[in-house]
Amino acid sequence: MPAVLPPDPTAVRAYFVDLQARICAALEDFEAAARFRRDSWTRPEGGGGETRVLENGDVFEKAGVAFSHVQGRALPPSATARRPELADSPFEAMGVSLVIHPRNPFVPTSHANLRFFIARPADREPQWWFGGGFDLTPYYGFEEDAVHWHRTAAAACAPFGHHLYAECKDACDRYFFLRHRNEPRGIGGLFFDDYVTGGFESAFAFVRSVGENYLPAYVPIVARRKDLPVAPRQREFQLYRRGRYVEFNLVWDRGTLFGLQSGGRTESILMSLPPLVSWTYDWKPEPGSPEERLYTDFLRPRDWLNHAS
């Protein structure tokens, strides 16, 4: 029987830092001049990170890709709601997270996050787990893009169990849901938490697979849509729909809560917010319009793997 290997935070950190650099480089390839600003920071209680932000690009209006590695004396409530036995445990948390807000309304916003926690309670062995995933938020729906996104997500999960994609997709559909609006944030993707399946090496391999499939999932969509002509109405709809993104991140997102409750750096925590957004009172899409089709055809759980693209 093979030995059970202990978690290796050094290896996880090295992977997250490298992934951050490679994602930033791939996004910069779309830009003629815009580049990521690097902002390193430290946290008084322990740890720090580097936030990278690209603004006012030709393709990306704002893109943020952040790495953090922090320590603390006690896990905040957002991390112990389902683990009350770990309340007040010293912890170590690290992760890479990103949100990409494109300029062209036909390019979807995308989000990805990978994270690793270790809690060290006084009365038991250290407890570790992974979480994360990636999801897509289109403003105008294209079946080709949705199918590609979900097939790539399924490929990331395939080596780790034939049920895993379906489980992560369902978790994503349930998590990225604006309960106060009774609507999904986008078309979903993958979401997982408390992931320890197969021990550290297997769980870390799954996390790396998700990380390695983010760019193959998103880059072809950006390339297809970034140069489509845009009318003022379409830009206005993009800004309106960005409001939903803001609402989710500020009202429901557990990562935002964890960052704020753990005394994180507010500027880095809120880098996910778009540069421009609008709210219009009680707006309704025109019947039969592409805007209405986003709601009727895309903002609902669908089996995109078996959709005829």
Disulfide bonds with the S-S distance in Angstrom:
none
